[in-house]
Amino acid sequence: MFLTSASAATRKTFYPPLARGLTIFAIGDIHGRADLLDALHEAIDIACSRLGGRVLEVYLGDYVDRGPYSAETIELLLSRERRRELILLGGNHEAMLQQFLDADLELRDWARFGGLQTLLSYGVQPSQWRTPDECRAQLRASIPAAHLTFLRTLLDWAWLGDYFFVHAGVRPGVRLEAQSARDGCWIRDDFLRDRRNHGAIVVHGHTTTEEPEFLDNRINLDTGAYLSGRLTCLRLDHEGARLFSGENGGVPGPLASAGLRCGDRASAQGAGPVFAHARPRVRLLKAALSASAAFMGGVSGRRKDPVAGRD
């Protein structure tokens, strides 16, 4: 089922450019469509062969469930990470998979939201277990250790210049650096209906629409890839923002570039990009870089896995 917003999808909005020499590709919810992701990677690689400077790929979460290739999607991202600079955010579906593995979520609840497709992708067949506990045990035995590490080291959000990347959205009125992992995974109406400036343009997924949504304060990239066959990618660079199709580097649409800045960034983070990762019982980790500095990696650890609802 798609939640549509025709007025939002066609609104003409100007988005701020990045520093010259930095390109970001932001990718919406994949949901087990490794086939679409593989094709997108090929298109990005072709575009990168013509680019100079630094290229970051930001993934907005929900890699698993619903589509047929959850395990393959994670493996593809792990392989991609070995040769590209990736920022991997966690979504509510990764949280549910982790909670099922930790025995904090019942199989019947996970199955309602595409969990069975994930089980099948790891070779766990319904005919091979008699109880949910047997199913959980078989999944624990089948899922590679690298995939478990992947799930436990996903970021809650990433803040780069005038853009704040998060899976579901932000809590209006709360500072971006103080956003909770729960809201980042699950928030919907309180965020979607709010038109105020959040301090940066929020790039998110989680809420499926037939077309990408472009508003003054947010961009939604979830176009229901598992059902629609359309995996949406946004390209950000010194010219601004545009949808990326692999043809000529982008698709001109309701986006255009401008020198406009979004909000007052005279804060502790300064005007440079920031990426951060919240870990349970550990203070917020931050790594700041200037608009011209090299990307700094190495922020890792376990992310919070809250359950605040279902999607």
DONU-270002 format. One record per residue: residue number from 1; chain; x, y, z of N, C-alpha, C in turn. Coordinates in steps of 0.001 Angstrom, whole numbers. Layout:
BEGIN
PT|seq|mol|nu|nv|nw|cau|cav|caw|cu|cv|cw
PT|NUM|A|X|Y|Z|X|Y|Z|X|Y|Z
...
***
This chain:
BEGIN
PT|seq|mol|nu|nv|nw|cau|cav|caw|cu|cv|cw
PT|1|A|839|-1192|0|0|0|0|875|1243|0
PT|2|A|539|2208|-858|1324|3414|-960|592|4584|-324
PT|3|A|1343|5396|411|850|6656|927|1332|7732|-20
PT|4|A|411|8455|-659|790|9385|-1704|604|10819|-1265
PT|5|A|1363|11689|-1894|1245|13121|-1648|1652|13835|-2922
PT|6|A|705|13979|-3814|1013|14535|-5131|1549|15952|-5025
PT|7|A|974|16753|-4117|1418|18136|-4005|2866|18213|-3540
PT|8|A|3221|17321|-2610|4598|17320|-2111|5557|16845|-3187
PT|9|A|5128|15839|-3963|6023|15254|-4944|6346|16222|-6073
PT|10|A|5479|17199|-6338|5689|18094|-7464|6080|19502|-7021
PT|11|A|6241|19738|-5734|6584|21072|-5264|7990|21447|-5725
PT|12|A|8131|22657|-6241|9426|23136|-6707|10158|23782|-5536
PT|13|A|11240|23154|-5119|11991|23591|-3948|13462|23674|-4305
PT|14|A|14125|24664|-3771|15562|24798|-3977|16290|24188|-2787
PT|15|A|17307|23388|-3079|18087|22740|-2040|19536|23199|-2120
PT|16|A|20198|23343|-966|21558|23895|-954|22578|22941|-1554
PT|17|A|23605|23489|-2174|24657|22655|-2760|25643|22183|-1701
PT|18|A|26395|21148|-2037|27511|20702|-1216|28777|21433|-1663
PT|19|A|29812|21291|-869|31103|21832|-1259|31569|21150|-2543
PT|20|A|32222|21915|-3398|32747|21337|-4636|33742|20224|-4297
PT|21|A|33653|19131|-5025|34538|18001|-4775|33932|16918|-3909
PT|22|A|32698|17139|-3438|32007|16118|-2638|30688|15768|-3307
PT|23|A|30461|14491|-3524|29199|13991|-4090|28620|12949|-3150
PT|24|A|27331|13044|-2907|26637|12076|-2060|25521|11433|-2862
PT|25|A|25467|10108|-2825|24323|9372|-3361|23550|8819|-2159
PT|26|A|22303|9213|-2005|21453|8726|-909|20432|7752|-1483
PT|27|A|20332|6577|-870|19508|5483|-1407|18387|5161|-430
PT|28|A|17173|5062|-945|15997|4777|-129|15887|3322|281
PT|29|A|14751|2963|868|14511|1628|1417|14643|557|335
PT|30|A|15452|-451|596|15737|-1503|-384|14833|-2716|-193
PT|31|A|14608|-3133|1045|13700|-4239|1379|13936|-5484|525
PT|32|A|15157|-5999|589|15412|-7289|-39|15453|-7287|-1548
PT|33|A|15603|-6141|-2174|15698|-6095|-3632|17153|-5890|-4047
PT|34|A|17946|-6929|-3800|19357|-6889|-4168|19537|-6733|-5670
PT|35|A|18577|-7203|-6437|18668|-7063|-7891|18642|-5593|-8303
PT|36|A|17749|-4819|-7687|17684|-3391|-7991|18926|-2678|-7475
PT|37|A|19402|-3071|-6296|20587|-2442|-5721|21815|-2698|-6582
PT|38|A|21952|-3903|-7096|23092|-4237|-7940|23098|-3378|-9197
PT|39|A|21927|-3196|-9797|21827|-2351|-10987|22158|-896|-10660
PT|40|A|21708|-429|-9499|22013|939|-9084|23510|1118|-8858
PT|41|A|24154|125|-8238|25597|208|-8031|26344|339|-9362
PT|42|A|25910|-387|-10358|26555|-286|-11663|26430|1127|-12218
PT|43|A|25232|1722|-12052|25014|3077|-12546|25867|4087|-11782
PT|44|A|25967|3924|-10464|26789|4826|-9662|28264|4688|-10052
PT|45|A|28706|3465|-10282|30098|3253|-10674|30409|3963|-11987
PT|46|A|29482|3913|-12926|29692|4610|-14200|29784|6110|-13967
PT|47|A|28887|6627|-13127|28920|8058|-12820|30216|8431|-12116
PT|48|A|30677|7581|-11192|31896|7872|-10428|33134|7891|-11312
PT|49|A|33099|7136|-12404|34252|7119|-13303|34467|8474|-13959
PT|50|A|33433|9322|-13921|33542|10657|-14514|33686|11744|-13449
PT|51|A|33670|11339|-12177|33726|12301|-11082|35135|12404|-10516
PT|52|A|35449|13592|-10019|36636|13754|-9207|36201|13986|-7772
PT|53|A|37145|14013|-6872|36806|14295|-5485|36286|13082|-4747
PT|54|A|35609|13354|-3656|35156|12297|-2755|33686|11972|-3004
PT|55|A|33360|10678|-2978|31988|10209|-3185|31555|9400|-1973
PT|56|A|30435|9751|-1394|29849|9002|-285|28522|8409|-731
PT|57|A|28253|7206|-274|26945|6589|-492|26267|6448|867
PT|58|A|25095|7026|1007|24353|6988|2259|23107|6118|2060
PT|59|A|22993|5084|2871|21863|4152|2782|20950|4389|3980
PT|60|A|19656|4551|3709|18711|5022|4720|18054|3911|5539
PT|61|A|18518|2666|5397|17980|1584|6218|16859|817|5555
PT|62|A|16350|-194|6274|15359|-1151|5762|15922|-1910|4557
PT|63|A|16955|-2683|4840|17587|-3521|3832|16903|-4877|3725
PT|64|A|16229|-5292|4795|15677|-6649|4882|14153|-6620|4893
PT|65|A|13586|-7843|4820|12142|-8087|4904|11421|-7713|3604
PT|66|A|10287|-8394|3403|9342|-8133|2317|9842|-8587|949
PT|67|A|10981|-8098|499|11525|-8550|-773|12219|-9892|-640
PT|68|A|12585|-10528|-1771|13082|-11915|-1730|14555|-12080|-1381
PT|69|A|15350|-11010|-1367|16803|-11175|-1276|17412|-10389|-116
PT|70|A|16917|-10594|1086|17449|-9853|2236|18911|-10208|2501
PT|71|A|19219|-11503|2581|20597|-11923|2849|21530|-11430|1755
PT|72|A|21083|-11503|523|21902|-11066|-598|22124|-9551|-563
PT|73|A|21123|-8808|-93|21258|-7357|6|22362|-6986|999
PT|74|A|22346|-7624|2168|23387|-7341|3161|24758|-7738|2625
PT|75|A|24841|-8882|1971|26126|-9324|1418|26620|-8337|369
PT|76|A|25713|-7825|-438|26087|-6859|-1470|26627|-5573|-847
PT|77|A|26009|-5138|239|26471|-3924|908|27824|-4150|1585
PT|78|A|28024|-5327|2158|29319|-5640|2753|30424|-5641|1703
PT|79|A|30126|-6188|550|31092|-6191|-542|31344|-4771|-1036
PT|80|A|30281|-4003|-1127|30396|-2620|-1588|31271|-1789|-641
PT|81|A|31136|-2053|636|31852|-1289|1656|33364|-1472|1551
PT|82|A|33782|-2568|934|35217|-2810|812|35870|-1938|-255
PT|83|A|35070|-1324|-1116|35679|-516|-2176|35061|864|-2351
PT|84|A|34024|1152|-1587|33406|2475|-1625|33233|2985|-203
PT|85|A|33043|4305|-51|32803|4890|1258|31302|4950|1502
PT|86|A|30851|4146|2459|29429|3990|2743|29090|4510|4128
PT|87|A|27939|5124|4254|27329|5430|5539|26046|4615|5598
PT|88|A|25990|3661|6496|24894|2700|6566|24040|2981|7797
PT|89|A|22820|3438|7569|21892|3708|8656|21007|2495|8908
PT|90|A|20494|2388|10100|19595|1290|10436|18140|1718|10359
PT|91|A|17286|810|9957|15849|1059|9914|15114|188|10904
PT|92|A|13811|346|10971|13020|-437|11918|13020|-1922|11579
PT|93|A|13213|-2279|10322|13210|-3696|9961|14506|-4384|10387
PT|94|A|15622|-3691|10349|16851|-4260|10912|16702|-4427|12422
PT|95|A|16020|-3455|13057|15784|-3561|14501|14940|-4795|14815
PT|96|A|13914|-5061|14001|13070|-6226|14251|13829|-7529|14043
PT|97|A|14673|-7584|13005|15483|-8783|12785|16399|-9023|13980
PT|98|A|17055|-7974|14461|17935|-8120|15611|17161|-8547|16848
PT|99|A|15974|-7993|17029|15162|-8347|18197|14658|-9778|18120
PT|100|A|14350|-10252|16928|13959|-11653|16796|15134|-12564|17154
PT|101|A|16313|-12238|16673|17488|-13038|17003|17766|-13039|18497
PT|102|A|17480|-11915|19172|17732|-11791|20606|16565|-12296|21448
PT|103|A|15559|-12879|20805|14370|-13397|21497|13569|-12276|22170
PT|104|A|13638|-11085|21600|12857|-9962|22108|11655|-9650|21234
PT|105|A|11433|-10450|20213|10314|-10255|19297|9796|-11616|18869
PT|106|A|8481|-11786|18893|7873|-13055|18507|7846|-13208|16996
PT|107|A|7953|-14439|16530|7948|-14710|15099|6674|-14209|14442
PT|108|A|5532|-14400|15086|4265|-13986|14464|4226|-12476|14231
PT|109|A|4859|-11706|15124|4880|-10255|14952|5815|-9848|13815
PT|110|A|6983|-10477|13778|7938|-10174|12707|7392|-10608|11358
PT|111|A|6720|-11767|11310|6217|-12301|10049|5184|-11379|9412
PT|112|A|4455|-10629|10220|3445|-9719|9685|4058|-8607|8849
PT|113|A|5347|-8400|9019|6007|-7301|8332|7152|-7770|7442
PT|114|A|6989|-8961|6888|7933|-9439|5889|9065|-10281|6403
PT|115|A|9009|-10696|7668|10093|-11478|8230|10284|-12840|7592
PT|116|A|9207|-13445|7112|9335|-14775|6503|10219|-14734|5263
PT|117|A|10116|-13651|4500|10971|-13514|3321|12441|-13460|3713
PT|118|A|12732|-12822|4837|14118|-12786|5310|14581|-14175|5723
PT|119|A|13730|-14919|6434|14074|-16285|6817|14404|-17131|5588
PT|120|A|13570|-17042|4571|13781|-17832|3363|15089|-17454|2680
PT|121|A|15440|-16172|2721|16671|-15745|2063|17910|-16330|2738
PT|122|A|17790|-16707|4024|18893|-17355|4743|18755|-18880|4732
PT|123|A|17862|-19383|3921|17710|-20821|3792|16917|-21475|4900
PT|124|A|16209|-20700|5685|15380|-21247|6768|13995|-21524|6212
PT|125|A|13671|-22792|6052|12406|-23205|5449|11359|-23488|6525
PT|126|A|10128|-23008|6357|9080|-23269|7353|8876|-24747|7645
PT|127|A|9091|-25593|6655|8873|-27024|6853|9942|-27669|7732
PT|128|A|11021|-26935|8035|12138|-27502|8772|12089|-27217|10265
PT|129|A|11080|-26503|10749|10978|-26256|12186|9527|-26394|12638
PT|130|A|9377|-26809|13889|8049|-27041|14441|7582|-25941|15381
PT|131|A|8511|-25173|15939|8160|-24115|16876|8927|-22845|16512
PT|132|A|8454|-21680|16954|9198|-20435|16707|10616|-20466|17263
PT|133|A|10805|-21138|18397|12149|-21216|18964|13084|-22013|18063
PT|134|A|12565|-23059|17428|13382|-23823|16488|13741|-22958|15280
PT|135|A|12783|-22150|14855|13037|-21232|13739|14150|-20250|14102
PT|136|A|14061|-19675|15297|15081|-18725|15742|16452|-19393|15817
PT|137|A|16495|-20594|16341|17759|-21313|16462|18358|-21587|15087
PT|138|A|17500|-21945|14137|18009|-22226|12796|18528|-20959|12130
PT|139|A|17846|-19842|12342|18326|-18582|11767|19659|-18188|12394
PT|140|A|19784|-18341|13705|21056|-18024|14373|22191|-18859|13803
PT|141|A|21896|-20103|13458|22926|-20987|12919|23236|-20679|11453
PT|142|A|22292|-20044|10772|22437|-19829|9329|23005|-18466|8968
PT|143|A|22751|-17465|9787|23157|-16110|9430|24657|-15941|9661
PT|144|A|25394|-15452|8690|26850|-15305|8841|27213|-14303|9936
PT|145|A|28351|-14508|10545|28811|-13602|11594|28968|-12183|11072
PT|146|A|29391|-12049|9825|29557|-10712|9247|28227|-9976|9150
PT|147|A|27150|-10717|8930|25823|-10098|8848|25366|-9636|10228
PT|148|A|25697|-10402|11250|25357|-9994|12618|26105|-8714|12987
PT|149|A|27374|-8646|12619|28147|-7438|12880|27561|-6253|12118
PT|150|A|27160|-6491|10891|26520|-5457|10078|25307|-4881|10806
PT|151|A|24432|-5751|11318|23218|-5302|11998|23539|-4490|13244
PT|152|A|24590|-4882|13952|24897|-4262|15240|25713|-2983|15118
PT|153|A|26182|-2671|13938|27024|-1486|13777|26403|-442|12845
PT|154|A|25130|-567|12581|24453|438|11760|24332|1746|12529
PT|155|A|24397|2849|11807|24301|4169|12419|22840|4574|12602
PT|156|A|22605|5421|13597|21261|5943|13834|20929|7095|12890
PT|157|A|21898|7954|12638|21697|9068|11722|23035|9608|11256
PT|158|A|23000|10412|10237|24210|11068|9732|23861|12498|9363
PT|159|A|24693|13421|9772|24474|14851|9510|25655|15362|8715
PT|160|A|25406|15765|7491|26464|16265|6618|26036|17613|6065
PT|161|A|26654|18658|6552|26349|19999|6083|24900|20375|6330
PT|162|A|24193|20690|5268|22792|21115|5367|21813|19953|5285
PT|163|A|22300|18720|5320|21435|17555|5162|21589|16606|6350
PT|164|A|20467|16162|6869|20420|15227|7991|19754|13950|7488
PT|165|A|20510|12848|7484|20035|11577|6942|19585|10681|8098
PT|166|A|18388|10119|7979|17832|9269|9035|16790|8374|8402
PT|167|A|16497|7250|9024|15574|6320|8389|14151|6859|8289
PT|168|A|13533|7170|9422|12112|7534|9426|11856|9028|9502
PT|169|A|12673|9751|10262|12453|11176|10435|12982|11644|11773
PT|170|A|12578|12837|12170|13047|13424|13419|11854|13887|14247
PT|171|A|12080|14040|15536|11072|14584|16441|11107|16106|16346
PT|172|A|10055|16748|15821|10058|18203|15707|10286|18875|17061
PT|173|A|11082|19920|17044|11352|20659|18260|12522|20136|19068
PT|174|A|13074|18981|18688|14232|18400|19379|15473|18648|18526
PT|175|A|16549|19104|19146|17784|19335|18412|18212|18082|17655
PT|176|A|18755|18270|16495|19131|17121|15671|20119|16206|16377
PT|177|A|21090|16780|17069|22081|15951|17746|21505|15237|18957
PT|178|A|20277|15607|19386|19638|14978|20544|18517|14024|20138
PT|179|A|18375|13744|18851|17302|12861|18395|17491|11446|18945
PT|180|A|16376|10804|19279|16431|9445|19812|16460|8427|18683
PT|181|A|17073|7280|18953|17097|6191|17980|15694|5677|17706
PT|182|A|14835|5676|18721|13466|5208|18535|12721|6060|17513
PT|183|A|12776|7382|17672|12122|8249|16703|12747|8090|15322
PT|184|A|14062|7970|15293|14732|7831|14009|14305|6614|13228
PT|185|A|13898|5565|13943|13442|4327|13297|11949|4326|12969
PT|186|A|11138|4978|13807|9703|4716|13780|8796|5918|13552
PT|187|A|9262|7119|13797|8358|8271|13758|7691|8399|12398
PT|188|A|6444|8872|12422|5752|9070|11155|4964|10384|11169
PT|189|A|3720|10367|11640|2834|11513|11450|3346|12799|12088
PT|190|A|3867|12707|13308|4339|13927|13969|5423|14614|13151
PT|191|A|6215|13843|12469|7271|14382|11623|6734|14803|10257
PT|192|A|5952|13934|9628|5507|14193|8266|4609|15416|8165
PT|193|A|3831|15685|9212|2889|16802|9173|3505|18130|9577
PT|194|A|4735|18090|10072|5370|19302|10583|6112|20011|9458
PT|195|A|5892|21303|9332|6491|22061|8228|7604|22996|8685
PT|196|A|7987|22913|9958|9017|23831|10441|10403|23425|9951
PT|197|A|11323|24356|10027|12719|24098|9707|13332|23303|10856
PT|198|A|13869|22105|10568|14428|21245|11603|15894|21544|11901
PT|199|A|16473|22490|11193|17890|22794|11363|18745|22255|10241
PT|200|A|18185|21386|9427|18811|20842|8219|17691|20186|7425
PT|201|A|17930|19966|6158|16948|19243|5351|17053|17769|5696
PT|202|A|15956|17172|6093|15944|15776|6521|15715|14882|5305
PT|203|A|16659|13999|5038|16542|13020|3953|16212|11682|4605
PT|204|A|15072|11097|4241|14567|9933|4966|13842|8974|4040
PT|205|A|13439|7844|4610|12603|6861|3940|11444|6513|4847
PT|206|A|11157|5192|4976|10203|4658|5952|8743|4766|5537
PT|207|A|8324|5909|5033|6941|6100|4599|6881|6001|3084
PT|208|A|6216|4971|2589|6221|4673|1164|5291|5607|390
PT|209|A|5806|6167|-682|5021|6996|-1590|5275|6542|-3017
PT|210|A|4335|6841|-3902|4506|6444|-5292|5644|7204|-5963
PT|211|A|5836|8444|-5572|6906|9280|-6091|7714|9827|-4921
PT|212|A|8988|10128|-5143|9753|10776|-4073|9090|12095|-3677
PT|213|A|9198|12446|-2408|8602|13684|-1907|9679|14731|-1675
PT|214|A|9423|15937|-2141|10370|17037|-1975|9640|18208|-1337
PT|215|A|9937|18472|-79|9366|19596|629|10472|20530|1098
PT|216|A|10074|21669|1636|11065|22641|2069|11969|22094|3162
PT|217|A|11433|21195|4012|12216|20744|5172|12604|19271|5113
PT|218|A|12194|18544|4088|12523|17117|4035|12412|16575|2614
PT|219|A|13104|15437|2394|13039|14687|1137|12804|13224|1496
PT|220|A|11786|12610|937|11455|11215|1209|11810|10364|-4
PT|221|A|12652|9343|199|13142|8512|-902|12569|7102|-920
PT|222|A|11569|6813|-86|11005|5454|-51|9890|5331|-1078
PT|223|A|10181|4664|-2178|9177|4437|-3217|8794|2957|-3312
PT|224|A|8888|2245|-2206|8387|866|-2140|9048|-82|-3106
PT|225|A|10379|-123|-3097|11125|-907|-4085|10679|-2359|-4133
PT|226|A|10380|-2956|-2975|10034|-4379|-2947|8778|-4662|-3757
PT|227|A|7886|-3675|-3896|6627|-3862|-4595|6607|-3162|-5943
PT|228|A|7177|-1953|-5989|7114|-1151|-7202|8211|-1470|-8203
PT|229|A|9315|-2062|-7700|10457|-2287|-8566|11252|-1024|-8815
PT|230|A|11020|4|-8005|11697|1287|-8179|12486|1627|-6914
PT|231|A|13797|1594|-7029|14682|1966|-5932|15181|3382|-6192
PT|232|A|14817|4312|-5317|15087|5723|-5564|16425|6146|-4981
PT|233|A|17158|6928|-5763|18471|7430|-5363|18517|8932|-5612
PT|234|A|19040|9665|-4644|19199|11106|-4732|20680|11432|-4860
PT|235|A|21004|12334|-5765|22389|12790|-5914|22505|14219|-5391
PT|236|A|23464|14427|-4500|23760|15746|-3958|25200|16105|-4309
PT|237|A|25405|17320|-4793|26760|17774|-5103|26782|19294|-5135
PT|238|A|27816|19881|-5728|27962|21333|-5725|26896|22032|-6563
PT|239|A|26154|21287|-7360|25067|21857|-8152|23728|21766|-7439
PT|240|A|23700|21136|-6282|22442|21002|-5554|21995|19557|-5468
PT|241|A|20697|19325|-5686|20123|17990|-5525|19299|17627|-6747
PT|242|A|19375|16349|-7130|18552|15864|-8231|18417|14355|-8112
PT|243|A|17371|13825|-8672|17200|12380|-8690|18244|11776|-9625
PT|244|A|18738|10601|-9234|19772|9937|-10011|19196|8694|-10664
PT|245|A|19395|8594|-11986|18917|7420|-12707|20042|6662|-13377
PT|246|A|21247|7230|-13364|22350|6597|-14068|22524|7136|-15464
PT|247|A|21565|7930|-15917|21662|8514|-17249|22015|9994|-17119
PT|248|A|23152|10369|-17655|23619|11757|-17597|23783|12255|-16165
PT|249|A|23977|11321|-15219|24276|11711|-13850|23098|12089|-13004
PT|250|A|21919|12259|-13605|20772|12651|-12800|19572|12922|-13674
PT|251|A|18439|13085|-13066|17207|13392|-13776|16695|14737|-13309
PT|252|A|16672|15776|-14170|16096|17036|-13736|14632|16830|-13381
PT|253|A|14238|17314|-12234|12861|17171|-11800|12446|18397|-11039
PT|254|A|11767|18234|-9919|11348|19391|-9149|12465|19977|-8315
PT|255|A|13702|19521|-8555|14837|19981|-7778|15691|20932|-8597
PT|256|A|16292|21881|-7922|17248|22769|-8574|18275|23186|-7546
PT|257|A|19378|23718|-7997|20436|24112|-7074|20316|25585|-6726
PT|258|A|20821|25943|-5564|20823|27338|-5133|21826|27494|-4015
PT|259|A|22189|28718|-3714|23134|28977|-2640|22453|29070|-1287
PT|260|A|21170|28788|-1207|20402|28886|30|20934|27924|1082
PT|261|A|21049|28402|2325|21395|27535|3447|20155|27307|4271
PT|262|A|20077|26160|4869|18874|25778|5615|19114|25959|7107
PT|263|A|18633|27045|7664|18740|27237|9098|20081|27797|9529
PT|264|A|20208|28104|10784|21424|28647|11366|22256|27518|11929
PT|265|A|23412|27238|11305|24250|26130|11737|25378|26603|12645
PT|266|A|25229|27769|13264|26265|28258|14184|26129|27529|15510
PT|267|A|26537|26280|15504|26388|25425|16677|27719|24784|16995
PT|268|A|27696|23842|17940|28937|23157|18317|29518|22379|17147
PT|269|A|28629|21982|16194|29114|21229|15050|29785|22133|14017
PT|270|A|29461|23445|14052|29982|24340|13037|29284|24101|11727
PT|271|A|29828|24650|10669|29174|24566|9363|29579|23330|8591
PT|272|A|30512|22550|9089|30990|21387|8373|30092|20188|8574
PT|273|A|30224|19191|7705|29434|17975|7847|29749|17233|9146
PT|274|A|28777|16539|9650|28928|15760|10876|28264|14414|10658
PT|275|A|28894|13348|11138|28147|12100|11192|28286|11530|12592
PT|276|A|27247|10852|13052|27247|10412|14442|26521|9093|14576
PT|277|A|26757|8467|15705|26202|7141|15964|25901|7046|17445
PT|278|A|24644|6781|17783|24276|6644|19192|24335|5186|19596
PT|279|A|24986|4911|20723|25090|3542|21226|24445|3455|22601
PT|280|A|23878|2304|22956|23255|2164|24276|24239|2430|25396
PT|281|A|23838|3279|26352|24613|3565|27556|26007|4137|27262
PT|282|A|26177|4621|26050|27448|5229|25677|27143|6609|25122
PT|283|A|27962|7575|25483|27688|8926|25021|27720|8979|23496
PT|284|A|27029|9952|22953|26958|10116|21505|28349|10300|20930
PT|285|A|28666|9511|19923|29949|9649|19253|29790|10565|18055
PT|286|A|30724|11458|17866|30649|12386|16743|31996|12430|16030
PT|287|A|31955|12716|14753|33184|12957|14010|32899|14126|13078
PT|288|A|33568|15229|13265|33320|16419|12456|34395|16549|11401
PT|289|A|34007|17065|10252|34965|17330|9195|34555|18600|8474
PT|290|A|35509|19346|8002|35197|20565|7279|34718|20198|5894
PT|291|A|34136|21143|5213|33558|20864|3895|34611|20389|2909
PT|292|A|35866|20711|3142|36919|20315|2212|37786|19171|2726
PT|293|A|37520|18718|3961|38371|17679|4551|37977|16309|4038
PT|294|A|38882|15349|4206|38599|13977|3794|37606|13347|4746
PT|295|A|36822|12421|4243|35861|11696|5054|36591|10878|6119
PT|296|A|36098|10971|7348|36708|10265|8472|35833|9090|8871
PT|297|A|36355|7888|8773|35587|6711|9146|35893|6274|10556
PT|298|A|35472|5063|10893|35858|4472|12147|34890|4657|13288
PT|299|A|33723|5263|13041|32735|5370|14103|31850|4139|14025
PT|300|A|31941|3286|15009|31196|2038|14945|30795|1605|16339
PT|301|A|30041|522|16408|29559|13|17671|28134|-449|17498
PT|302|A|27471|-725|18577|26121|-1241|18496|25106|-113|18581
PT|303|A|24112|-150|17703|23080|870|17702|21942|438|18589
PT|304|A|21100|1393|18974|19924|1084|19757|18896|364|18885
PT|305|A|18140|-507|19468|17128|-1260|18741|15773|-1114|19418
PT|306|A|15186|68|19396|13911|254|20080|12740|-275|19266
PT|307|A|11697|-685|19902|10445|-1016|19253|9411|-9|19738
PT|308|A|8970|843|18836|7977|1847|19202|6711|1698|18401
PT|309|A|6693|744|17500|5544|564|16626|5890|-456|15568
PT|310|A|5063|-556|14587|5303|-1506|13508|5055|-829|12181
PT|311|A|5858|-1217|11165|5650|-706|9812|5993|-1821|8825
***
